[in-house]
Amino acid sequence: MMGRTIIPIGPYHPLQEEPEFFTLTVEGETVVDIDVRIGYNHRGIEKLSELKTFENSTFVIERICGICSTSHPFAYTRAVEDVFPMEVPIRAKYIRTIIAEGERIHSHLLWLGLAGHFIGYNTVYMWAWKLREEILDVLEILSGNRNNYAMFKPGGVRRDIKAGDIPVCLKKIDSILPTLDMLKKAVLDDPVLHARLKGVGVMTYQEAIDFSALGPTSRASGVARDVRKDSPYGAYQEMEWDMIVTQNGDVFDKAVVRILEMFESAKIMKYCLNNLPDGEIDANIMDVPPGEGIGHIEAPRGETFHYVKSDGTNRPVRHKVRAPTFMNLPTYKATVQGETISDATIILAAIDPCYCCTERIAVKDPRGRLLYNGKDLVQLSREKTEKMKRRMGVR
């Protein structure tokens, strides 16, 4: 029987933007078990929120994640509004939806670029990130910021959309679509990527249900669940758009879901900009009554959930956050076992984990000798891609 070796990945790794600790148990090159440890990154944001007013807490909540800097304030403001409950002005709902879908596009492009980078397709990486600049330009026109948009507040939004900015944004969104279509064809039609990613890191429909997976991670396994459809909020119920669901549950399908979702996000943004209703953008909340509220929205990675408790003062007495990565992390038990070490990093990245960036890793044997660093693991992944290309006769 082949001996087993323990390979620790983390708590710091260039592929994981937040400190988490994964212990791979391998037999030769095959992963036979994985242990996931969380809790290495605690910034006390929930406690900080309890020390600030309901409105000022929004600025702290935006900084839970730079890529999800709309997702969290969206869920938080909905939780505060649920305490009443109250109705947000329709124009504010449309503006919220526009910003949220712009963020979804930039988040998925960021993931797509990094996925290409870690399997050695740096052309995909550069094209995806170049295209991401275009959608960030749109968000900057609408909000004044390329990240941490500062648009959300309990009861509405802080900034209106100027009529003169709408044609500019529509033109930029239309200009994105041809390049996005090129990226779609480059990924979906590439035989090397098919060979490299299909059948890798598979999570079945039942495993997705058992692990309570969320977002593209679950929809790639055939689970047709999306908060925007199941519990509509914002302006999502005002238009026709498609929920992207695939059936194979592998890394390739997770990429397909995200790529096709970007086209739906562009469709939603264009509809909202073309049909932006007149009216107020803020309900002007003065006091939050005692009570409890929940807010959940479909972030790029899946359902983001916020809980708020009020005692009638101007600040929350309890604020609880559950990000989608918390639910998607345990799926590694289903997806990594039986795969090779060279595939472990791309499988770990396939859920699009939401971490803060810290670039260190140490992989040592029982005697303390260094086996792999971060660059070594990326190189293993790239070498596998090159071997497949040679075997398939692809240059």
C-alpha positions in Angstrom: 0.0 0.0 0.0 1.3 3.4 -0.9 2.1 5.6 2.0 0.2 8.8 2.8 1.6 12.2 3.0 0.2 15.4 4.5 0.4 18.6 2.5 -0.7 21.7 4.3 -1.9 24.6 2.1 -2.0 27.8 4.1 -2.9 29.5 6.2 -1.3 31.8 3.5 -1.4 31.0 -0.2 -1.2 33.2 -3.3 -4.4 31.6 -4.7 -6.4 32.2 -1.5 -7.0 35.8 -0.8 -7.8 35.2 2.9 -5.9 33.1 5.4 -7.5 29.7 5.5 -5.9 26.3 6.2 -6.4 23.2 4.0 -4.6 20.0 4.9 -4.4 17.6 1.9 -3.8 13.9 2.6 -2.3 12.3 -0.5 -1.2 8.9 -1.8 1.4 9.6 -4.4 -0.1 12.4 -6.5 -3.8 11.6 -5.6 -5.7 13.5 -2.9 -7.5 11.1 -0.7 -8.7 13.5 2.0 -8.9 17.1 2.9 -9.4 19.0 6.1 -10.6 22.7 6.0 -9.9 25.0 8.9 -11.4 28.5 9.0 -11.2 31.4 11.4 -7.7 32.8 10.7 -9.0 36.2 9.6 -11.2 38.1 12.1 -11.5 41.8 11.8 -14.3 42.4 14.2 -16.6 44.0 11.6 -19.8 42.7 13.3 -18.7 44.4 16.5 -17.7 47.6 14.8 -21.1 47.7 13.2 -22.7 47.7 16.6 -20.7 50.8 17.6 -21.9 52.9 14.6 -25.2 54.3 13.5 -27.4 52.3 11.1 -26.3 54.5 8.2 -22.6 54.8 9.1 -22.4 51.0 9.5 -22.9 50.7 5.7 -19.4 52.1 5.1 -17.9 49.4 7.4 -20.0 46.7 5.8 -18.7 47.7 2.3 -15.2 46.8 3.4 -16.0 43.2 4.3 -14.9 42.5 0.7 -13.6 44.8 -2.0 -15.1 42.7 -4.8 -18.4 42.3 -2.9 -18.6 45.9 -1.8 -22.2 46.1 -3.0 -23.3 42.7 -2.0 -22.9 43.1 1.7 -24.4 46.6 2.0 -27.3 45.5 -0.2 -28.1 42.6 2.2 -27.4 44.8 5.3 -29.7 47.6 4.1 -32.4 45.1 3.3 -32.1 43.7 6.8 -32.5 47.2 8.4 -35.5 47.9 6.1 -37.0 44.5 7.2 -37.1 45.7 10.8 -40.0 48.1 9.9 -40.8 46.7 7.4 -40.7 49.5 4.8 -40.8 50.0 1.0 -37.8 51.5 -0.8 -38.5 53.9 -3.7 -38.7 52.2 -7.0 -36.0 54.4 -8.6 -33.6 53.4 -5.8 -34.4 49.7 -6.4 -33.4 50.1 -10.1 -30.2 51.9 -9.2 -29.3 49.2 -6.6 -29.9 46.5 -9.2 -27.7 48.3 -11.8 -24.8 48.6 -9.4 -25.2 45.0 -8.1 -25.1 43.6 -11.7 -22.1 45.7 -12.6 -20.3 44.2 -9.6 -21.3 40.7 -10.7 -19.7 41.2 -14.1 -16.4 42.6 -12.7 -16.3 39.8 -10.1 -16.8 37.1 -12.6 -14.2 38.6 -15.0 -11.7 38.8 -12.1 -12.3 35.1 -11.4 -12.1 34.1 -15.0 -8.8 35.9 -15.4 -7.3 34.3 -12.3 -8.6 30.9 -13.4 -6.8 31.3 -16.7 -3.6 32.4 -15.0 -3.5 29.4 -12.7 -3.7 26.9 -15.5 -1.2 28.7 -17.7 -3.6 30.6 -20.0 -2.3 34.1 -19.4 -4.0 35.4 -22.6 -7.4 34.7 -21.0 -6.1 36.4 -17.8 -5.0 39.6 -19.6 -8.1 39.8 -21.8 -10.5 39.2 -18.9 -8.8 41.8 -16.7 -8.6 44.3 -19.6 -12.3 43.9 -20.1 -13.0 44.3 -16.4 -11.6 47.8 -16.6 -14.5 48.7 -18.9 -17.2 47.7 -16.4 -15.3 49.4 -13.6 -15.4 52.6 -15.8 -19.2 52.2 -15.9 -19.4 51.8 -12.1 -17.2 54.8 -11.7 -19.4 56.9 -13.9 -22.5 55.9 -11.9 -21.1 56.0 -8.4 -17.9 58.0 -8.5 -15.9 54.9 -7.4 -14.4 51.9 -9.0 -14.8 49.8 -5.9 -16.5 50.5 -2.5 -19.2 52.4 -4.3 -20.8 54.0 -1.3 -24.2 54.0 -3.0 -26.3 52.1 -0.5 -28.0 53.4 2.6 -31.0 52.1 4.6 -34.1 53.3 2.8 -32.5 53.9 -0.7 -29.3 55.1 -2.3 -27.0 58.0 -1.7 -26.5 59.1 -5.3 -28.8 59.4 -8.3 -28.0 58.5 -11.8 -27.7 61.5 -14.1 -29.7 61.4 -17.3 -26.6 62.4 -19.3 -24.6 59.5 -18.0 -27.1 56.8 -19.2 -26.2 56.9 -22.9 -22.5 56.8 -22.0 -23.0 53.7 -19.8 -25.2 51.9 -22.4 -22.6 52.5 -25.0 -19.8 51.1 -22.8 -21.9 48.0 -21.9 -22.6 47.4 -25.6 -18.8 47.7 -26.3 -18.1 45.0 -23.7 -20.3 42.4 -25.3 -18.2 41.5 -28.4 -15.1 41.0 -26.4 -17.1 39.0 -23.8 -18.4 36.9 -26.6 -14.9 36.3 -27.8 -13.8 35.2 -24.3 -16.8 32.9 -24.2 -15.8 31.2 -27.4 -12.2 31.1 -26.4 -13.1 29.2 -23.2 -16.1 27.1 -24.4 -14.5 26.0 -27.7 -10.9 25.3 -26.6 -10.2 21.5 -26.7 -7.4 21.8 -24.2 -9.6 23.5 -21.7 -12.2 20.9 -22.2 -9.6 18.2 -21.5 -8.1 20.1 -18.6 -11.3 21.1 -16.8 -14.1 18.7 -17.7 -14.6 15.9 -15.2 -12.3 17.7 -12.7 -13.5 18.6 -9.2 -17.0 17.2 -9.8 -19.8 17.9 -7.3 -23.0 16.0 -8.0 -26.5 17.5 -7.6 -27.1 15.6 -4.4 -23.7 16.7 -2.9 -24.5 20.3 -3.7 -27.8 19.9 -1.8 -26.1 18.0 1.1 -23.4 20.7 1.5 -25.9 23.5 1.1 -23.7 25.0 -1.7 -24.6 28.4 -3.1 -24.4 30.5 -6.2 -22.5 29.3 -9.4 -21.0 26.5 -7.3 -24.4 24.9 -6.9 -26.0 26.0 -10.2 -23.1 24.3 -12.0 -24.4 21.1 -10.4 -27.9 21.5 -11.6 -29.4 23.2 -8.5 -31.7 25.9 -9.9 -31.5 28.3 -6.9 -31.0 32.0 -7.1 -32.2 34.6 -4.6 -33.0 37.0 -7.5 -35.5 34.5 -8.8 -36.6 32.7 -5.6 -37.2 35.8 -3.4 -37.1 38.7 -5.8 -35.8 42.1 -4.6 -34.6 45.2 -6.3 -35.9 45.4 -9.9 -35.3 41.7 -10.8 -39.0 40.9 -11.0 -39.5 43.8 -13.5 -37.9 42.1 -16.4 -37.1 38.8 -18.1 -33.7 37.2 -17.6 -32.4 33.7 -17.4 -31.0 31.8 -14.5 -27.9 29.9 -15.8 -27.9 26.3 -14.7 -25.6 23.4 -15.9 -25.5 19.8 -14.9 -22.0 18.4 -14.8 -20.7 20.0 -11.6 -17.1 20.2 -12.7 -14.6 23.1 -12.9 -15.5 23.6 -16.5 -19.2 24.0 -15.8 -18.5 26.5 -13.0 -16.6 28.6 -15.6 -19.5 28.2 -18.0 -22.1 29.4 -15.5 -20.1 32.5 -14.6 -19.4 33.4 -18.3 -23.0 33.1 -19.3 -24.2 35.0 -16.2 -22.2 38.0 -17.4 -24.4 38.3 -20.5 -27.5 38.1 -18.3 -26.1 40.8 -16.0 -25.4 43.1 -19.0 -29.0 42.5 -20.1 -30.3 43.5 -16.7 -28.2 46.6 -16.5 -29.3 47.8 -19.9 -33.0 47.2 -19.1 -32.7 49.1 -15.8 -30.8 52.0 -17.5 -33.3 52.2 -20.3 -36.4 52.0 -18.1 -35.2 53.9 -15.0 -38.3 55.2 -13.4 -38.7 58.8 -12.1 -39.1 59.6 -8.4 -37.2 59.8 -5.1 -34.1 57.7 -4.4 -34.3 57.7 -0.6 -37.1 57.0 1.9 -35.3 59.2 4.5 -35.4 56.9 7.5 -35.3 58.9 10.7 -35.5 56.2 13.4 -35.3 52.5 13.4 -37.9 50.8 15.7 -37.1 47.9 18.0 -37.2 44.6 16.2 -35.2 42.1 14.1 -34.6 42.0 10.4 -33.0 39.8 7.8 -31.7 40.7 4.4 -30.4 38.2 1.7 -29.3 38.8 -1.8 -27.6 36.9 -4.6 -23.9 38.0 -4.5 -21.6 36.9 -7.4 -20.6 33.9 -5.2 -24.1 33.0 -3.9 -26.5 34.1 -1.2 -25.2 36.7 1.2 -27.2 36.9 4.4 -27.3 39.6 7.1 -29.2 39.7 10.4 -29.8 43.0 12.3 -31.4 43.5 15.7 -32.5 46.9 16.9 -33.5 48.1 20.4 -34.9 51.4 19.1 -31.7 53.4 19.4 -29.7 54.7 16.4 -27.4 51.7 16.2 -27.8 47.9 15.9 -27.4 45.9 19.1 -26.6 42.8 17.0 -25.4 42.4 13.5 -24.6 38.9 12.0 -23.1 38.2 8.6 -23.0 35.0 6.6 -21.0 35.2 3.4 -21.5 32.5 0.6 -17.9 31.3 0.9 -18.7 30.0 4.4 -21.2 27.6 2.9 -19.2 26.7 -0.2 -15.9 25.9 1.6 -17.0 22.5 2.9 -17.7 21.3 -0.7 -14.0 20.6 -1.0 -14.7 17.3 0.8 -16.7 16.3 -2.3 -14.6 17.9 -5.1 -10.9 17.4 -4.2 -10.8 13.8 -3.1 -9.7 11.5 -5.8 -8.1 14.3 -7.8 -4.4 15.0 -8.3 -2.2 17.6 -6.5 -1.9 19.5 -9.8 -5.6 20.0 -9.9 -6.1 20.8 -6.2 -5.5 24.6 -6.6 -7.9 25.1 -9.5 -10.5 23.1 -7.7 -10.1 25.1 -4.6 -10.4 28.3 -6.7 -13.4 27.0 -8.6 -15.9 28.2 -5.9 -14.4 31.7 -6.2 -13.5 31.9 -2.5 -13.8 35.4 -1.0 -10.6 36.1 1.0 -8.4 39.0 1.8 -5.0 38.9 0.0 -1.9 37.5 1.7 0.8 35.9 -0.3 2.6 33.2 1.6 2.6 29.5 1.7 4.8 26.8 3.4 4.4 23.1 2.4 6.8 20.9 4.4 7.3 17.2 5.0 7.3 15.6 8.5 11.0 16.5 8.9 10.3 20.2 8.2 11.8 20.2 4.7 10.1 22.6 2.2 8.4 20.6 -0.5 6.3 23.1 -2.4 5.8 26.9 -2.3 3.0 28.8 -4.0 4.9 29.1 -7.3 5.6 25.4 -7.3 1.9 24.5 -7.1 0.9 26.9 -9.9 3.8 25.4 -12.0 2.4 21.9 -11.4 -1.0 23.0 -12.7 0.6 24.7 -15.8 2.8 21.7 -16.6 -0.3 19.5 -16.7 -1.9 21.8 -19.2 1.2 21.7 -21.4 1.3 17.9 -21.2 -2.3 17.7 -22.4 -1.6 20.1 -25.3 1.4 18.0 -26.4 -0.7 14.8 -26.2 -3.5 16.4 -28.2 -1.1 17.9 -30.7 -2.1 21.4 -29.9 0.4 24.2 -30.1 
